[in-house]
Amino acid sequence: MSREAEQKEWFGNPAGLTVLFLTNMWEQFSYFGMRALLIFYMTKALLLGQQFSSFIYGAYTAFAYFTPILGGAIADRWLGNRRAVIIGGSIMAAGHFMMTFEPLFYPALATIAIGNGLFLPCLPSQISSLYKRDDPRRSWAYNVYYFGVNFGGFLAPLICGALGEFYGWHYGFAAAGVGMLVGLTIYIWGGKYLPATNRREVTALEDRQTESLSSTFLLLLGFAIAVTVFRGAYEQVGNTVALWSDTGVDRSLGSFTIPMTWFQALNPLLVLVFTPPLLAYWRLRAARGKVTPAARKMAFGATLVAISYLFLASLNWLSPGTRVDWMWLALFFAILTYGELYILPTGLGLFATLAPVGLNASTVAFWFGATFAGSLFAGLVGTLWSTLPHASFFALLAAIALTGALALRLLNGPATRYGNHRDTSLNFRHHTS
């Protein structure tokens, strides 16, 4: 990265953040666009059973978040972040276009997941290096990045979902492939604003004490396990909650019937609405010296998600076998999304901030490893949808999310002690994402 590029700023932050923001926005457009169609494509077009479809959905999302564990290591050791993003993005684009051919369904899913392994951990791992260590903007960059994630996720169901539902599933999948190519083009064009990869940093690990690395790993492992449990409930949004929106929700708006895929846009839309005022609130608390520790913040978010599923359980208990008004589903998404903002950006920032020198992508991939395990767990949980009453199923999801919340709350003590020992505050006094 040239000296001119280092000094270049867009929207009050290094230009590289905008490049990463837009690249990831379009990648998320492609991912969520395909995901919004996936469960419906399997059950309505391929005529697969619900249980098998839910398992495939969970297995795919799990595999898509397992491959970054390997991809992060490959990027750190051999390819470097930039090459890994370009290669991974190209493979993902090919996979999305393969989805337009029905016989290539399973190879296409595998291709997208493989490309994602190289692409996914190598974008957020570049954020910290855009800023000097004492730059206060560094702590807020992950919130900006997460905003971009959800902007792409908001557009995806509206465009890919509508194309797939109204004109044919394959048109929606093709639109997802186009989005991936747009993101890749932006990344290549904006490469001059991004930090050069220095794989020689790996040798600096020799200067690290084994005890420090072990302590960091054990702490992050604890968070990863807790988040894995939480995601068993959270990941149902694109699986069983989507199925319920088709059969259990009255989607009428006057004479217009709201497309079922459009409800998948509610979650990212609400992220866009809630993030600015929530960041302002957290900044105000930080200025007053009132900062909630990361583990407690994440536990609070998981508790809100549990409450959102308990709300769905109550609706089904009160009105068994009848369709509920779509506004109740919107309220569910509002509660769930507000909780999400407390746990997911905080977790990503935690893992990225604690990454050892030379293992940035690998450590961020560890965070996505929790998503892998959680998605696999969610796929297994989703197979119970056809065997349990809907009220009982949603109550089970509330219990799963609450278990994750309790585990995160218990991690607050070890995290605080580790922060004091390492002289790196995990209270996020400067990182209130």
C-alpha positions, -999 to +999 in steps of 0.1 A: +000+000+000+015+033-011+020+063+012-007+081-007-031+053-002-024+052+035-034+089+038-065+085+016-097+087+035-133+082+025-162+089+049-139+097+078-121+063+076-092+048+056-103+042+020-095+005+025-124+001+049-148+012+021-132-013-002-136-041+023-171-028+032-183-029-005-166-062-013-182-079+016-216-063+010-217-078-025-204-112-013-231-112+014-256-103-013-247-134-032-246-156-001-279-145+014-295-143-020-288-180-025-297-188+011-331-171+008-340-195-020-323-227-008-349-243+015-377-234-008-358-246-039-352-280-023-388-285-010-407-269-040-385-275-070-364-306-062-393-320-041-371-331-013-386-339+021-386-312+048-364-332+072-338-340+045-340-304+031-334-290+066-304-313+071-289-304+037-294-267+045-277-271+079-249-292+064-242-267+036-241-237+060-220-257+084-195-267+056-194-231+043-181-221+078-158-250+082-137-244+051-125-210+065-106-229+092-085-244+065-086-214+043-074-190+070-043-212+076-036-214+039-038-176+036-016-169+066+011-194+055+012-193+017-013-172-003-016-140+017-050-123+022-052-106-011-046-137-033-069-158-011-098-133-015-094-132-053-091-170-057-119-177-032-142-151-047-137-165-082-145-201-071-176-188-053-189-170-084-185-202-104-205-221-078-233-196-078-236-199-116-235-237-113-266-235-092-286-225-123-282-261-135-303-285-115-280-316-121-251-296-106-270-288-073-247-307-049-214-299-067-224-262-067-230-262-030-196-277-024-179-253-048-194-222-030-183-236+004-148-242-008-144-208-023-159-193+009-131-209+029-105-187+013-126-156+010-144-153+043-116-150+069-094-128+048-115-097+046-121-088+083-086-098+092-074-068+071-093-042+090-070-037+120-040-031+098-057-002+081-053+019+113-025+028+136-027+010+170-037+042+189-063+053+163-097+055+181-115+048+149-101+013+148-125+001+175-156+011+155-145-003+122-160-037+128-194-021+134-191-003+100-181-037+084-210-055+100-233-028+086-221-036+051-227-073+058-263-066+065-268-041+037-260-069+012-281-093+032-310-068+030-309-064-008-304-102-014-339-116-006-356-086-023-337-091-056-326-127-057-357-139-037-381-121-060-364-133-092-364-168-080-400-168-066-416-150-095-395-158-126-377-191-118-353-203-091-324-203-115-327-165-122-323-159-085-292-181-083-277-163-114-283-129-097-263-141-067-234-150-090-235-116-106-233-100-071-203-121-063-185-109-095-193-072-086-177-076-052-147-093-066-142-065-092-144-038-064-118-057-044-094-059-073-099-023-082-094-011-046-063-032-039-041-001-039-059+010-007-054-022+012-024-033+033+001-055+017+002-090+032+034-097+052+036-135+056+069-131+073+051-119+104+045-156+112+081-158+123+073-133+151+053-160+168+086-174+180+089-144+203+055-151+219+054-171+251+036-204+247+016-197+279+002-165+264-009-183+232-024-211+252-044-187+274-057-168+243-067-201+226-085-215+257-104-182+262-115-180+226-124-217+226-148-210+255-164-182+236-166-204+204-184-232+223-209-208+238-216-192+204-219-227+188-248-234+212-264-200+205-263-205+168-282-237+170-312-215+176-302-183+157-295-201+124-331-213+123-340-179+108-332-192+073-345-227+079-375-236+101-386-200+106-386-195+069-408-227+065-432-213+092-434-180+074-448-199+044-474-220+062-481-203+096-481-166+087-508-146+070-488-126+045-516-105+031-512-068+028-545-057+014-548-075-020-511-081-021-494-112-007-459-105+006-434-130-009-421-154+017-385-147+007-389-110+015-392-118+052-355-128+050-347-092+043-362-080+076-332-091+097-306-072+078-329-042+073-334-040+110-296-042+115-293-011+093-320+007+113-308-003+148-270+001+143-266+039+142-287+047+173-272+018+192-236+029+184-245+064+195-258+050+228-227+029+233-204+058+225-223+079+251-219+052+278-182+049+269-177+086+273-192+084+308-170+054+317-199+030+317-189+001+295-204-034+296-178-062+294-178-081+262-190-114+277-219-098+295-229-079+263-229-111+243-249-129+270-275-101+269-278-105+232-283-142+234-310-137+260-329-114+237-328-140+210-342-166+235-370-141+243-378-137+205-382-175+201-403-177+233-425-151+217-430-173+186-438-202+210-464-181+227-481-172+194-484-209+185-497-218+219-524-192+217-534-198+181-526-235+173-531-244+137-540-209+125-520-183+106-508-153+125-506-118+111-473-110+094-467-081+118-461-106+146-433-121+125-419-086+120-419-081+158-400-114+162-373-102+138-370-069+157-363-086+190-340-111+175-320-085+155-316-062+185-301-092+204-279-101+174-262-067+174-250-073+210-234-107+203-222-112+167-202-080+160-188-081+195-176-117+189-160-109+156-142-079+170-131-100+200-115-127+179-099-102+155-085-080+183-069-110+201-054-125+170-017-134+175+008-118+151+009-137+118-023-156+125-049-129+118-069-149+092-066-181+112-079-166+144-108-149+125-115-183+109-117-197+144-147-174+150-163-188+118-155-223+130-181-216+158-205-207+130-197-240+113-204-260+144-235-240+152-249-243+117-244-281+118-261-282+152-289-260+138-294-284+109-298-313+133-322-293+154-342-283+123-350-320+116-373-319+147-396-293+130-418-320+115-420-341+146-427-315+173-456-291+177-446-257+165-450-242+200-428-269+215-402-265+188-399-227+193-397-232+230-368-256+225-350-229+204-355-204+233-340-229+257-310-235+234-304-197+230-307-192+268-281-220+274-257-201+252-264-169+271-257-186+304-224-200+291-213-165+278-222-150+312-200-175+330-171-165+307-172-129+320-150-137+350-123-156+331-123-130+304-119-101+329-090-119+347-074-127+313-077-090+303-061-078+335-033-104+332-026-096+295-030-059+300-055-059+272-090-050+284-117-073+273-142-049+287-140-032+253-137+003+269-126+014+234-143-013+214-180-013+222-192-032+192 
